[in-house]
Amino acid sequence: MTHSLEIEQPIQELSTLLDWVRWSVSRFNEAGLYYGHGTDNAWDEAVSLVLQLLHLPQQSNEQMFGAALTTDEKTLIATMVKRRVEERLPIAYLTNQAWFCGYPFYVDERVLVPRSPFAELIELRFGGWITDEPQHILDLCTGSGCIAIALAHAFESAQVDAVDISDDALSVAEINIDEHAMHERVFPIQSDLFNSVKGHKYDLIVSNPPYVDAEDMADLPDEFHHEPELGLAAGDDGLDLVDTILKEAPEVLNPKGWLFVEVGNSQVHMEHKYPGLELEWVEFKHGGHGVFAVQRETLTAYFGE
């Protein structure tokens, strides 16, 4: 059980921004926190949290770390570090902000914290797969809307449908659509996978569905239990939704259209479940795995028209 974190002494004795980053790192290490929502170590986690709380850019000048803080600022940082340690809350839920593809997004506990390797693909405009600019794109299981909005930024003439089964998630997506002034190009749609968009045709479908298998769900660190289980769990092999996506995607894809799906660690189950299906697994330069690409014609040849 986590002990209660004392914050009165550091508020009285610490002074500079660097003092507070150092204290935060020590507390994070002492508590044995898990990092998996945007950072992978205590230092980066502390810097990100402190700079966000002080409304400073994430790439702040090193001279800034010598700046003294007000009592109100110190109290805010101490309180949020205490919550991060005692409640095991991801910092994105503490600050209601996460970055994806270099853009800030509003997040809360109604949606997963953005962390998909799709960011790299989007920034490269799916180079190597897509040659013609897609005009109609579907982001399936949109969550916060970060992937849909990043796609709209990357493909400036495209219309993007942002689909999710969760009304709560779509409420968050609408906040982000408004903040990015994308309401004329990104459209939130409540749908159980393709049910509400049958009859539509897309050049590109991108999906980051729930894909955590039962074994991994049982082993998830505390931080992940603050996220909606609806956005994570996908049965014994993590492929409950992927099966439907693969079989029904050809119905809403244009000829030569591409489907990209993230399945994470459930990649190990794919070959056993779909022997002979020719999937192209994406190799990422900046970390990440478990994303495949497949063209409409490959799916129709495998599953039938």
C-alpha positions in Angstrom: 0.0 0.0 0.0 1.3 3.5 -0.9 2.2 5.6 2.0 0.9 9.2 2.3 3.2 11.7 0.6 4.2 14.6 2.8 4.2 17.9 0.9 4.4 20.7 3.4 8.2 20.5 3.9 9.1 20.7 0.2 6.7 23.6 -0.3 8.5 25.5 2.4 12.1 24.5 1.5 12.3 24.1 -2.3 12.7 27.1 -4.5 13.5 26.6 -8.2 11.9 24.7 -11.1 14.8 22.4 -11.1 14.4 21.7 -7.3 10.8 20.6 -8.0 11.7 18.4 -11.0 14.4 16.7 -8.8 12.0 16.2 -5.9 9.4 14.8 -8.2 11.8 12.4 -9.8 12.8 11.2 -6.3 9.2 10.7 -5.3 8.4 8.8 -8.5 11.4 6.5 -8.1 10.6 5.9 -4.5 7.0 5.0 -5.4 8.0 2.7 -8.2 5.7 4.2 -10.7 5.0 2.7 -14.2 5.5 4.9 -17.3 3.6 4.1 -20.4 1.5 7.1 -21.2 3.9 9.3 -23.2 7.2 8.9 -21.2 9.3 5.9 -20.2 11.3 7.3 -17.2 10.9 9.3 -14.0 12.9 12.4 -15.3 10.9 12.9 -18.5 7.7 12.3 -16.5 8.5 14.9 -13.9 9.7 17.5 -16.5 6.5 17.0 -18.5 4.3 17.3 -15.5 6.0 20.4 -14.0 6.3 22.3 -17.3 2.6 21.6 -18.1 1.5 22.8 -14.7 3.5 26.0 -15.1 2.1 26.6 -18.6 5.6 26.4 -20.0 6.6 24.8 -23.4 7.8 21.2 -23.2 11.1 22.3 -24.8 11.9 25.0 -22.3 15.3 26.7 -22.2 17.6 25.2 -19.6 18.0 28.6 -18.0 14.4 28.4 -17.1 15.2 25.6 -14.6 16.9 28.2 -12.3 13.7 30.2 -12.0 12.1 30.6 -8.6 8.4 29.5 -8.1 5.6 31.1 -6.2 4.0 29.4 -3.2 0.9 28.8 -5.3 2.9 27.2 -8.0 4.8 25.0 -5.6 1.6 23.9 -3.9 0.1 23.0 -7.2 3.1 20.9 -8.3 3.3 19.2 -4.9 -0.4 18.3 -4.9 -0.2 16.8 -8.4 2.9 14.8 -7.6 1.1 13.5 -4.6 -1.9 12.4 -6.7 0.4 10.8 -9.3 2.1 8.8 -6.6 -0.8 7.9 -4.4 -3.5 7.4 -7.0 -1.2 6.1 -9.8 -3.0 8.5 -12.2 -1.3 9.1 -15.6 -0.2 12.7 -15.8 -2.4 13.3 -18.9 -5.4 12.9 -16.6 -3.9 15.3 -14.0 -3.3 18.0 -16.6 -6.1 17.1 -19.1 -3.6 17.3 -21.9 -1.7 14.9 -24.1 0.3 15.3 -27.3 -0.1 13.4 -30.5 1.7 14.1 -33.8 3.0 17.3 -32.2 -0.5 18.6 -31.4 -2.1 19.1 -27.9 -5.3 17.2 -27.2 -7.8 17.4 -24.3 -8.1 14.0 -22.5 -9.8 12.7 -19.4 -10.7 9.3 -18.0 -13.4 8.9 -20.6 -10.7 8.1 -23.2 -7.4 6.4 -23.5 -4.3 8.5 -23.3 -2.9 9.0 -26.8 0.2 6.9 -27.4 -0.2 5.1 -30.7 2.7 4.6 -33.1 0.3 5.7 -35.8 1.7 9.1 -35.1 4.9 8.2 -37.1 2.8 6.8 -40.0 0.6 10.0 -40.1 3.6 12.3 -40.0 5.1 10.3 -43.0 1.6 10.5 -44.7 1.7 6.7 -45.0 4.6 6.9 -47.4 5.3 3.5 -49.1 1.7 2.6 -49.1 -0.5 5.5 -50.2 0.4 7.3 -53.4 -2.8 9.2 -54.1 -4.1 11.8 -51.6 -7.0 10.1 -49.7 -10.3 12.1 -49.9 -12.4 10.0 -47.5 -10.8 8.6 -44.3 -12.3 6.6 -41.5 -10.8 6.6 -38.0 -12.4 3.5 -36.4 -12.5 3.5 -32.6 -11.5 7.2 -32.4 -11.4 7.7 -28.7 -10.2 11.3 -28.1 -10.2 12.0 -31.8 -6.5 12.6 -31.9 -5.8 10.2 -34.8 -8.7 11.6 -36.8 -7.6 15.2 -36.3 -4.0 14.4 -37.0 -5.1 12.7 -40.2 -7.0 15.9 -41.2 -3.9 18.0 -40.5 -1.8 15.6 -42.7 -4.3 15.3 -45.6 -5.7 18.8 -46.0 -8.3 18.0 -48.6 -9.7 14.9 -46.8 -12.9 14.4 -44.9 -12.5 12.2 -41.8 -15.2 10.2 -40.1 -14.3 9.6 -36.4 -16.3 6.6 -35.2 -16.6 5.2 -31.7 -19.1 3.1 -29.8 -18.7 5.2 -26.7 -20.8 8.4 -26.4 -18.4 9.5 -23.6 -15.4 9.2 -25.9 -17.2 11.1 -28.7 -17.9 13.9 -26.2 -14.1 14.2 -25.7 -13.5 14.0 -29.4 -15.9 16.8 -30.0 -14.0 19.0 -27.6 -10.8 18.3 -29.6 -12.5 18.9 -32.9 -13.7 22.3 -31.7 -10.2 23.2 -30.3 -8.6 22.3 -33.6 -11.3 24.1 -35.6 -12.0 20.8 -37.6 -15.8 20.7 -37.3 -16.1 21.1 -41.1 -13.7 18.2 -41.9 -13.8 15.7 -39.0 -17.2 14.2 -38.1 -17.8 12.3 -34.9 -20.2 9.3 -35.4 -21.5 6.9 -32.8 -21.2 3.4 -34.2 -20.5 -0.2 -33.3 -17.6 -0.6 -35.7 -19.0 -0.2 -39.3 -22.7 -0.4 -38.5 -23.5 3.3 -38.9 -21.2 3.9 -41.9 -22.2 1.1 -44.2 -22.9 2.7 -47.5 -19.9 5.0 -47.1 -16.7 4.4 -49.1 -13.2 5.2 -47.8 -9.8 5.5 -49.4 -8.1 4.8 -46.1 -9.3 3.2 -42.8 -7.1 3.6 -39.7 -8.1 1.7 -36.6 -6.6 1.5 -33.1 -9.3 -0.8 -31.5 -9.2 -2.5 -28.1 -6.7 -5.3 -28.5 -5.4 -6.2 -25.0 -5.8 -10.0 -24.5 -7.1 -11.5 -21.2 -3.6 -12.4 -20.0 -2.2 -8.9 -20.5 -5.4 -7.3 -19.0 -4.8 -9.3 -15.8 -1.2 -8.0 -15.6 -1.8 -4.3 -16.4 0.0 -1.8 -14.1 -2.3 0.3 -11.8 -1.9 3.3 -14.2 -3.9 1.6 -16.9 -6.8 0.8 -14.7 -7.8 4.5 -14.8 -8.4 4.1 -18.5 -11.8 2.9 -19.8 -11.7 -0.9 -20.0 -14.0 -0.6 -23.1 -11.0 0.9 -24.9 -8.5 -1.9 -23.9 -10.0 -5.3 -23.4 -10.7 -7.5 -26.5 -11.2 -11.1 -25.3 -8.9 -14.1 -24.8 -6.7 -13.4 -27.8 -7.2 -9.6 -28.1 -8.7 -10.0 -31.5 -12.5 -9.9 -30.8 -12.9 -6.7 -32.8 -10.2 -7.2 -35.4 -12.0 -10.2 -36.8 -15.0 -8.1 -37.6 -12.8 -5.3 -38.9 -11.0 -7.5 -41.4 -14.1 -9.2 -42.7 -16.3 -6.1 -43.1 -13.7 -3.5 -44.1 -13.9 -4.4 -47.9 -17.5 -3.4 -47.9 -16.6 0.3 -47.1 -13.2 0.5 -48.8 -12.8 1.9 -52.3 -10.8 -0.2 -54.8 -7.1 -0.1 -53.9 -8.1 1.3 -50.5 -5.9 0.5 -47.5 -6.7 -0.7 -44.0 -4.2 0.0 -41.1 -4.9 -1.7 -37.8 -3.0 -1.6 -34.5 -3.1 -4.8 -32.5 0.0 -4.3 -30.2 1.1 -7.5 -28.4 -1.8 -9.4 -29.9 0.3 -9.5 -33.1 1.5 -12.9 -31.9 -2.1 -14.3 -32.2 -2.6 -13.0 -35.8 -0.7 -15.6 -37.7 -2.4 -18.4 -35.9 -5.9 -16.9 -36.4 -5.4 -15.9 -40.1 -2.9 -18.3 -41.7 -2.0 -17.2 -45.2 -3.4 -13.7 -44.9 -0.7 -11.4 -46.4 -0.4 -8.6 -43.9 2.3 -6.0 -44.2 3.7 -5.3 -40.7 4.9 -1.7 -40.2 8.5 -1.2 -39.0 8.7 2.0 -36.9 11.9 4.0 -36.5 10.7 5.8 -33.3 9.4 2.8 -31.3 6.1 0.9 -31.4 5.0 -2.3 -33.0 1.9 -4.4 -33.9 0.5 -2.3 -36.7 -0.4 -4.0 -40.0 -1.4 -2.7 -43.4 -3.6 -4.6 -45.9 -5.2 -3.6 -49.1 -8.9 -4.2 -49.9 -8.1 -6.6 -52.7 -6.0 -8.8 -50.4 -8.9 -9.0 -47.9 -11.5 -9.9 -50.6 -9.2 -12.6 -52.0 -8.9 -14.1 -48.5 -12.4 -13.7 -47.1 -14.3 -13.6 -50.4 -16.4 -10.8 -51.8 
